[in-house]
Amino acid sequence: MIRVYLDWGVISNLKKPESNELKDFIEKHKEYLQFPYSPAHFTDLMKSNFPGNELFNDDIETLEYLSKRHLIQWDGKRTQPYLATPAEYLQRITEQGPVDYEALMDIKKLTDQMDELGSETGVGNIGALFKSVFQTQPLGFEINETNKEYLSSMFPTISSSSTMWDFINEMGPMAKNILQNKEYYKNLRTNVNKVFKLEDNSGNWDVSEVIKNIDDYLKQYGVGMSFHEYISNPYKDRKEPVTRFEYFTSAYFTLDMIGYKSDRLPKKTDTGQNISTDAEHAFYGAHCDYFITSDKKLGTKAKVLYSTFNIPTVVLRPEEFISTIEKIVHVFPKNETIHFANEAVNHIDFSKVIEKTAVEEGNEVVALGYKLSLFYFNFFNYVAFQYYKEENVIILEFKKVFKNYSDFIYYTESERVISVITNFFGYEGEDLEERRNNFIYGENHEEFVWSFKNVRVVLNKDMETYRPTLIYAIKLENDLFKHSPQEQEAL
């Protein structure tokens, strides 16, 4: 399926008359479009969860209509695909209650818990030891006239006589203020801009040049670090390496903080949480083929990060969505005289090889990798092409390849593509359901095979990724297939 991430602004606007065309298009093509939802959607959605708001349930229903049960969520180590309806997810987070960011970073509470654990295990008051060590350490940085205003906006009680323990205790309130106090965040951003400010024209930079230009500004201001080093710096002394989620969302937050396409937070209820949530939308969008947003600043910052991290996710505005998706949806021609294998070859641009590998050592046969011009069977996006000269046979192996942050497919994606392909080529065996289940859920090899004149079709399962692959072995005899000059050159 073609995976599309809609930010909350697009979803909430579907109930408005001006979105009727988009809504009708989604309804028409929903069979092969997948719209996963994420915790970021619920961060936005829960703002309207108050007594008397009848639209809240409508929004839940809209989210369920779009996503069905497809949830993606960072679990601390990787992004996981889950199957849970939005209503089920709502129940879960309601039971858990809201996150208290200050409590999460309450160092005194943590050290007390360490003492309790130490007493239970017989290792002593390790929390008290931790506290005493940091109480004897100085701040580690100087407070001067240049940074005084900036630091006081972040840590109001910190002074030159403060210790590292005092500094650590300020982290919890700071995190809470950044996310929940609009004026605190805007003040902080203003003070950062007094120390480090991009040129007013930065919003017109080409997205592929933004990070390079920021690096030049960092050098100009004597920071001594590149943008990437600046993002990694807070995590350098931590035992665990920075995670993909932390790195991406920190990079997004930093772009906003230093004045690149900064969110103005115009609504009364807007806070730094808006930027954090937008960062998460962009992160989860990086697991999809398309990220659709009506927020220009969010879209541009996402494009910048996708460019610098080599993520091929395409960012679109809602009005661009229909014309773009219409081009990449695969609909077989109604003219039955067009051979299915020839139709498949037409979706390969033989002038654009993106990968070239030997099939096996010592064999002159090579596999040429191509990105397809559409999603074949509305699933496969790449094809490996091999030509065996002596046999005059070409092999086309269609694959689902993720060059973005995704490393998974849902079971439902396998279910659908197997259903579509077996229906297209036909299957008369009574064991179809059993074989489908083994293909999707089983750990053993399973394949479907069809033989036609000059073409052998194999629907296979990649045993490393458990993703479906589709193989055409085509015997080139007579003039069954007509080749363009580029195809002839590939052969």
LINLINQUI-V565177 format. One record per backbone hydrogen bond with DSSP energy under -1.0 kcal/mol. NH is the residue of the N-H (numbers start at 1). CO is the residue of the C=O. E is the energy in kcal/mol with one decimal. If there is no record, write none. Layout:
# LINLINQUI-V565177
{{NH CO E} {NH CO E}}
This chain:
# LINLINQUI-V565177
{{2 32 -2.4} {4 34 -3.5} {5 290 -3.0} {7 292 -2.5} {11 7 -1.8} {12 8 -3.1} {13 9 -1.2} {14 11 -1.4} {16 13 -2.0} {19 16 -1.9} {20 17 -1.9} {23 19 -2.7} {24 20 -2.8} {25 21 -2.1} {26 22 -2.4} {27 23 -2.2} {28 24 -2.1} {29 25 -2.1} {30 26 -1.1} {32 29 -1.4} {34 2 -2.9} {37 70 -2.5} {43 39 -1.8} {44 40 -1.8} {45 41 -2.8} {46 42 -2.6} {47 44 -1.1} {48 45 -1.8} {49 46 -1.4} {50 48 -1.6} {53 50 -1.9} {54 52 -1.2} {56 53 -1.1} {59 55 -2.4} {60 56 -1.9} {61 57 -2.3} {62 58 -2.4} {63 59 -2.5} {64 60 -2.2} {65 61 -2.6} {66 62 -2.1} {67 63 -2.8} {68 64 -2.2} {70 67 -2.4} {71 69 -1.1} {71 82 -2.4} {72 37 -2.5} {73 80 -1.9} {75 78 -2.6} {80 73 -2.9} {82 71 -3.2} {84 69 -2.2} {89 85 -2.5} {90 86 -2.7} {91 87 -1.8} {92 88 -1.8} {93 89 -2.5} {94 90 -2.1} {95 91 -1.9} {96 92 -1.7} {97 93 -1.7} {104 100 -1.9} {106 103 -1.5} {107 105 -1.3} {110 106 -2.1} {111 107 -2.7} {112 108 -2.1} {113 109 -2.0} {114 110 -2.1} {115 111 -2.0} {116 112 -2.1} {117 113 -2.4} {118 114 -2.6} {119 115 -2.4} {120 116 -2.1} {121 117 -2.0} {123 118 -2.2} {124 118 -1.0} {126 124 -1.8} {129 125 -1.7} {130 126 -2.3} {131 127 -2.3} {132 128 -2.5} {133 129 -2.0} {134 130 -1.7} {135 131 -1.9} {148 144 -1.8} {151 147 -3.1} {152 148 -2.4} {153 149 -1.4} {155 151 -3.5} {158 155 -1.6} {162 159 -1.7} {164 137 -2.6} {165 134 -1.4} {167 163 -2.0} {168 164 -2.6} {169 165 -2.0} {171 168 -1.3} {174 170 -2.0} {175 171 -2.5} {176 172 -2.3} {177 173 -2.6} {178 174 -2.6} {179 175 -1.7} {180 176 -2.1} {181 177 -2.5} {185 181 -2.2} {186 182 -2.8} {187 183 -2.6} {188 184 -2.4} {189 185 -2.6} {190 186 -2.3} {191 187 -2.4} {192 188 -2.2} {193 189 -2.2} {194 190 -1.0} {196 192 -3.3} {202 199 -2.0} {204 201 -2.4} {205 202 -1.7} {209 206 -2.3} {213 209 -2.6} {214 210 -2.4} {215 211 -2.4} {216 212 -1.8} {217 213 -1.8} {218 214 -2.7} {219 215 -2.1} {220 216 -2.2} {221 217 -2.2} {222 219 -1.2} {223 218 -2.7} {230 226 -2.6} {231 227 -2.1} {232 228 -2.0} {233 229 -1.8} {235 232 -1.8} {236 233 -1.5} {238 235 -1.3} {247 243 -2.6} {248 244 -2.5} {249 245 -2.4} {250 246 -2.2} {251 247 -2.1} {252 248 -2.2} {253 249 -2.5} {254 250 -2.4} {255 251 -2.0} {256 252 -1.8} {257 253 -2.4} {258 254 -2.4} {260 255 -2.6} {270 267 -1.3} {273 179 -1.4} {274 271 -1.6} {276 272 -2.0} {277 273 -2.8} {278 274 -2.5} {279 275 -2.3} {280 276 -1.7} {281 277 -2.5} {282 278 -2.5} {283 279 -2.1} {284 280 -3.0} {285 281 -2.5} {286 282 -1.1} {287 284 -1.7} {288 285 -1.9} {289 3 -1.6} {290 3 -1.6} {291 314 -2.8} {292 5 -3.1} {293 316 -2.2} {299 295 -2.8} {300 296 -2.4} {301 297 -2.3} {302 298 -2.4} {303 299 -2.2} {304 300 -2.2} {305 301 -2.2} {306 302 -2.9} {307 303 -2.2} {308 304 -2.4} {309 305 -2.3} {311 306 -3.2} {314 289 -2.2} {316 291 -2.6} {320 317 -1.9} {324 320 -1.7} {325 321 -2.7} {326 322 -2.3} {329 325 -1.2} {338 335 -1.6} {343 339 -2.5} {344 340 -1.8} {345 341 -2.1} {346 342 -1.4} {347 344 -1.7} {348 345 -1.9} {350 348 -1.0} {352 349 -2.0} {354 369 -2.8} {355 369 -1.0} {357 367 -2.2} {359 365 -2.2} {363 360 -2.0} {367 357 -3.7} {368 385 -2.8} {369 355 -3.4} {370 383 -2.4} {372 381 -2.3} {373 347 -1.9} {375 328 -2.5} {376 380 -2.2} {378 375 -2.8} {379 376 -1.7} {380 376 -2.2} {381 399 -1.7} {382 399 -2.0} {383 370 -2.4} {384 397 -2.3} {385 368 -2.7} {386 395 -2.2} {388 393 -3.4} {392 388 -1.4} {393 388 -1.8} {394 474 -2.3} {395 386 -2.8} {396 472 -2.7} {397 384 -2.5} {398 470 -3.5} {399 382 -2.9} {405 286 -2.5} {414 410 -1.4} {415 411 -2.6} {416 412 -2.1} {417 413 -2.3} {418 414 -2.3} {419 415 -2.0} {420 416 -2.7} {421 417 -2.3} {422 418 -2.6} {423 419 -1.8} {424 420 -2.1} {425 421 -2.6} {426 422 -1.4} {435 431 -2.5} {436 432 -2.7} {437 433 -2.3} {438 434 -1.9} {439 435 -2.4} {440 436 -2.5} {441 437 -3.0} {442 438 -1.0} {448 459 -2.2} {450 457 -2.7} {452 455 -3.3} {456 473 -2.2} {457 450 -3.2} {458 471 -2.5} {459 448 -2.9} {460 469 -3.0} {462 467 -2.7} {466 462 -3.0} {469 460 -2.3} {470 398 -1.9} {471 458 -2.9} {472 396 -2.7} {473 456 -2.7} {474 394 -3.1} {475 454 -3.2} {476 392 -2.7} {477 475 -1.3} {480 477 -1.8} {488 484 -2.6} {489 485 -2.1} {490 486 -2.0} {491 487 -2.1}}
